[in-house]
């Protein structure tokens, strides 16, 4: 990233409506002040938009970028979020094969 200065961020869940599909529950994070340098899409792995993915978006925002974490399983599991433990791996495998 361009510099190591960390900035305050604003982040929260956002619902992006879909016309003929479910709305997307996304994590939106941006610098608290000033215009962002650029926008970044944060794509999660099979575990959903979990705490780790949200922290990636927040860290990007702290560096001056707007970051949107999108749920890749929105149609089959719209609010899917699991951890990296054995139960999470099992749930993730089931969701990915739907």
N, C-alpha and C positions, 0 to 999 in steps of 0.2 A: 504494500500500500504506500501511498505517496508520503505520508508522514506518520509519526508515532503518537501525535497528540490525540488524546481521547477527549471526545466531546459528549455533553449530555444528549440523551436520545429520548424520543417519544416513540413508544411502541404499544400496540394493542391488536386484538383480534379485529378483523374487518370482514364483513360479508359482501362478497361480490356477486350480485344477482345474475342469474342465467335465464334467458328467455324460455328455452324448452329443456332445461336441465337443472339439476340442483344448484343452489347458490354455493359458491366456494368460500369456505371459512379459512381465510388467509391470515398470516402474521405480517403486519406492516410495521416497519421500523424505519425511522428517519432521524436526521439530526434535529435537535430541539430548536435550533435557530439557524437562520441563513438557508440559502438554497443548497441542495445536495450537489455533489460533484457530478454524479451520474446515478442511474438506477441499476440495480442488480436483482435478478431473479434467483432465489435460493430454492433449489429443488431437493426435497428430502429423499433419503433412501427409503427402504421398505418399512421403516418404523413410524412413518407419518411425520407431521409437523410437531415433533416432541420438544422437550425442553432444550435439547442440544441444538436442533435446527433453529429454534427461536433465538438461542444465544449467538449463533452464527450471524443471523440477521442483525441482532443488536450490536454485535462487534463491528459489523460493516458500517452501521449507522454511526457508531462512535468515531469512525474514521472519515465520516463526511458523506457517506453514500446512502441513498434511499434503498431499502431492501424489502422485497416482498417474497415471503415463503409460501409457496403454493402446494395444496394437497394433491398428490398424484393419484390418490384413490378416492376422489370425491364422489364418483358415481356408486361405488360399491361399499364404501365405508367413509362417509363424509367427515366424521370427526375422529378418525382413527389416529391414535397416539399411544405408543407403547415404549417401554424402556429397552435396554440392551441385555436384560437378564434372560434366563431360559424361557420364562413365560412370554416375554416379548418376542423372542425368536420364533416361538411356536405360533403366536398370534400373527406375526408378520408373514410367516410362510403361508398360513391359511388365507390371509387377505390378498396376497400377491397372486394366488392361483384362482381367485374367483373370476 
